[in-house]
Amino acid sequence: MSAAMQQQQMEHAGSGGAMDEEEQQVAVTYQPIEALQEHGISSADIAKLNEAGYYTVESLAHATVRRLTDVKGISEAKVLKLKDLSKSMVPMDFKTAADALEDRKSLVTLTTGSVELDKLLEGGIETGSLTEIFGEFRTGKTQICHTLCVTCQMAVTDGGAEGKAIYVDTEGTFRPKRLSEIAERFGMDPVMTLENVAYARAHNSEHQFELLKMAAAIMSQDRYALLVVDSATALYRTDFSGRGELAERQMQMGQFLRQLTRLAEEFGVAVLLTNQVVANPGEMSFAKDSTKPIGGNIMAHAATTRLRLRKGRGDNRICTVYDSPTLPEADCQFAVGAQGICDASE
C-alpha cells in the first residue's frame, strides 16, 4: 500500500471515525473504473468490464492483456487502449528503497484483541497483504476471524481501520451472535457492527471464486478494511480428489489466491485466510507438531505471513510465526474467551 494511501487513512481516523459520506471520499484508495469515461470509454464497455469483475482502474492496469481479451464484447484493439489508459493513470514504475521503507512505516494494522498476539505481529494483522492462519480444529482460527470483523471497524488509534468487513464462509462456522458479543466488549453498537459485515456462504470452489467478483463490486462502493475466507482450502479438498485431479486443484487454487492478492493490493484491505492441516508423514509421530498446512507451495508462496495455531492449557492457544518476510520466528499465548480473542490466562 502506498504512503499516500496510508496518509488518507490516517486523515480519515483523525476526523473522528464517523463513516459519513464525506469521510468515505477521503478514505478512497483506488480509482473507480467509471473514471475512464472521461477518456472516451463508453458506459457499455464499462458495464462489460464490471460483469467480468473489473471495477477499478487499478484492476485493469494489473491484469494481463490475455485476461482482458477474454472479456466478452471487448475487442483486442479496445483492450490495448484500456491498458494504455490504465497504465497512464496508475503508477507502476520503479521507486527507491527509501520510498518503500516510508510506505512500510505507514502501514495500518488490525488489532487481534490480544496484547501479546499484537506484539508478536508487531501491531496486528497487516493491511494490503495476505495472512494465513492454520492449525487443527479448536485452535481459534474462526474466533480470530470473528474478532477482526469487529476490530477492523474501530478507529485507527484504537487498532482498527475504520472500515467494514467481508466474510466468505466455506464451512458454515460464521456466527453473527459472536460478533455482537465481541462488539459489546469493545463498547461498540452491536447492531451497527453487524450491518458493517457482509457475509456469504460458499457452496463449492467455483462459487467461492465467483464471490470474489462480488466482493470487488462491494468494496468499490464503500470503505472496507478486511476480507476473511474461512477456510480457503476446504472446498478444494472436497471438489478435487485423488492425484489425478491434484494439478487441476492447485491451478484453480492458485487463481483464487492470485485474485485475493489483487484485492488486497487494489483496495488496501487485510486478507485473512484460514487453512486446514494434514498429518505430515515425514515427521516423527512424537514430534511437538506432526501436521502441515494443506495447499503445498501454491499456498506457501501466496501468503505473505503464515501463522500456526496450537492448543494450550484450557482456553489458551499458542500462535507461532511460521513464515514472514518481516516478523522473526517466535510464539506467544492468547486465549479464546466468551467475547473473542483475549490475553492468555495463567
N, C-alpha and C positions, 0 to 999 in steps of 0.2 A: 504494500500500500504506500502511496506517495506521501511525502511530507505535507503537501498541500491538502491532501485528503484528510490526514490526521488533524491538521490545523482547523479544518472545517468542523470536525467532530468536537474539538476542544471548545471552539466558539459556541457550538450548539449546547455543550454542557454548561458553559459559563452563563448562558442566558436564562438559566433557571430550570431546565429539564422538562418543561412542558412541551409535549409533542404537538404544537399547533401548526397550522399551515405554513406560517412564515418561517418557523424554525426548521421545518422539514426541508424547505428550499435551501437553507444554509447547509444542511447535512448531506445534500445530494452529492455523490462522489462519482457520477458517471454522466454520460450524455445520452438522453433518450434518442432512439432511432428516428423519431419524428423530426429531429434537427436536420436530417438530410433533405427534407422537403425544400429548405432554403437553397439547396444546391441542385435542384432540378429532378429529384427523385419523387415519383408520383406516390400518392397515398395508396394506390392499388398495389404497387410494388412493396411498400412498407407493410401492408396487410399480409402479403405472401411471405415476407421475411418473419413477421410475427408468428404466423402459423407454423413456420419451421423452427421456432424457438429463439429467434434473434430479436432482442428488444432494446439493445443499446448500440451506440456507435462502436464501443469497445469490443463487443461480441463479434462484429463484422471484421474489425481490424485484426483480431486474434484468430479468426477462422482461416482455414486454408481455402485456396481457390477451388480445389476439388470438392470440398464440402459445400461451398456456396453454389456450385453448379448443380448440385443435387436438389436444390430448392425448386419446386415446381413453378413454372411460369417465369423464371428469371434466366435470360439468355446469357451466353458466355461473355458477350460484349458488355452487358449490363453488370455482370459480376466484376469484370475488370475495372469498370467505372466506380463501382461501390468500394472496391479495395483501394483504389487511388484516393477516393474521397475520405474514407475512414482513416487511412494512414496519415493523411494531411491533418486530421483532427485529433489524433491520438498519438502522444509521444511514444516512440518505440525505438529510440536511438540509444547509444551508449551514454552512461553517466559515470561520474567518478566514484571511487570507493568512499570518499568523504561524504558525498551526497547520499550514498546508500546507507552509511552509518547514521546520518541525520534522520533518514526515514525510519531506521530501526529504533532510534531513541523515542520517536513519537508514536510508536505502536500502541494501540489500545488493547488491554487485556480484560477478560471477564472473570470476576471472582467465582470460585467454586463453592464458597460458603465455609471453607475450612482455612484457617490462617496458615497451618502447616503445609497444606497442599498448595496454597497460593505461593508460599515461599519456595517450595520445590520447583514450581513452574515459573518462578520469577515474576509473579503478578497474577497469573491465572491463565486461562485458555486464550491463545493468541488469535486476533482477528486477521483476516486476509490469508489464512493458510488452513491446511487440513490437520486435525488432531485425531488420532485413533486411540481408543481405549479398548483393551481386550482382557479377557480373563474368563474363568469358569462362571457358572451360574451363581447368583447371590454374592457377587463381589462388589456390587454397587454401580455397575455401568449405567443402567437405566435411571438410577437415582441421581447420578451426576447430570444426566441429560435433563431431567425434570428441574433440578435446581438451577441450572444455567438458563433454562427458559424463563425463569423469573429474574435472576440477577442481571441478565443482559438488558433488562428494561430500566434498571436503576441508573442514576446519574453517573457520569464518568468519574467524578470524585469519590463515589461510593463503590467503585469497582465494576460498574456496568458500562453500557454504550448507548443508552437511551434509544434503543431500537427494539423492534418486535422480533419474534422467533417463528421459524417454520419447523415442524416436527413430522418427519416421514417415519411411520411405524410399520415395520415388516413382520413383527412377531406378536402384535396385539397386546403390548405391555403398557401402552400410554394410558395414564390415569389422570383426568382433569382435577379430581379431588386433591391429588398430591400437590398440584400447582397452587391451589387455594391455601392449603396448609403452609406451604413454603412462603407464599406471599404474605400471610399474616405474620410470620416470623420476622420478615423484613419491614413490617409496617406499611405494606402496600395494599391497595384495594384489590381484593380477590376477583371481583367481577371484571374490573378493567384489565387485570393481569391475564385472565382467560381470554378476553377479547383480543389481546395483543399476541396470541399464539395461534398460528394457522396449522391445522392438523390434517393429515391424510393417511389412510391405511393402504399400504401397497399389497397387492394380492399375488403378483408374480414379478419376475425380474424385468419383463418388458414394461409393465405398469410402473414399476419403480423408476425406470428411466424416463418414462413419459411425465412423471410427477416433477422431474427436474425442469422440464419445459414450463410447466405451470408455475413452479417456484420462481423462475426467471421473470415471468409475467407479473407475479405478485410483487416481487422485490423492485421491479421497475416503477411501481406505483407508490411506494411508501418507503420509509426508513426501516430497514431490517438489520439486525446485528448478529443473528445466529441461525444456522441451518443444521438440524440434527437428523441423522439417519441411523435408526436403531432397529435392527442391525443392518450393516451394509452388505453382508455376505450371506445371510440366512437363506434368502430366496434363490440365490445362485447355487447353493448346495443342493437344494431340492429340485430345481428346474433342470439341472445338468447332473447326470450320474455316470459313473464309470470313467475309465481312462479314455474311452473313445470320444467322449464329449468334453474332456478336460481343456483342450486347446480352444474350443469354441467358448467355453465358460470363461476362461482367462481373457479372451479377446473382448467379450461383452462386458466383463467386469472392468477391464482397462478403460473402455469407452465411458463407462459410468463414472469412474474415478476421475477421468480427464475432465468430464463435464463439471464435476464438483469443484475441481481446481479452478476451472474457468469462472464459476460463480463466486468463489472465494476472492479471486483477484479482481473480478469485474465490479462486484458490489461491496467489497471490503468486509464481508461477513466472516465470522468464525464458523468453520465447518467442523462439526463433531461427529465422528463415526464410532459406532461400537462394533466389535468383532468377536466372533466365537473362537474357541480354541479346540485343538485335537491333540490326542496323545502323540508324543514325539518318540518314535521307536529308537531313535539314536541316543536318547538319554537313558541313564540308569533309572530303574524303577524306584530307587530310594533317593533320587535327587530331590532337591528342595522344590523344584517345579519342573515336572517332566512333560509339560504341554507346550504347544507352539501355536501362534495365531494362524488362522487359515488365510488363503489368498495368495500365498507364495510371494515371489518377487514383485508381482504386479502391485499388490497392496503395500509391500515394504517400500517401494520406490515412490508411490503416490503420496503416502502420508508424510507430512513434514515432521511431526512429533508423534512418537508411539509410546503409550503408557501401559504398563502391565499392572493389573489389579489382582490381589490375592486376599484370601480371608485371614483375619487375625482373631484375636480373642473376643468373644461376644459380638458386639456390633462393630468392632474395629475392623478396618481394612487397611491393606498395605499397597501403596502405589509406588512403582519403580519406573524411572525414566529408562525405557528400553532402547530408544533411538531418538536422537535430536541433533540438529546442526548447531544448536547454541547451548542447550542445557547439559550439565555434567551428569554422568551416571550416578544416581543417588536414589534414595527412597524415603518415604515418610508414612506416618499413620494418620488416618482420618476415620470418621465414624459415620454410619448411616443411621440417622435419627428419625423421629416422627415428623420433623419439619425439614427433611432433606439432608444434605451433606453438612457435617459439622466437625469440630475438632474431636480427636480420639479421647476416650475416657481411660482412666488409669486401670 
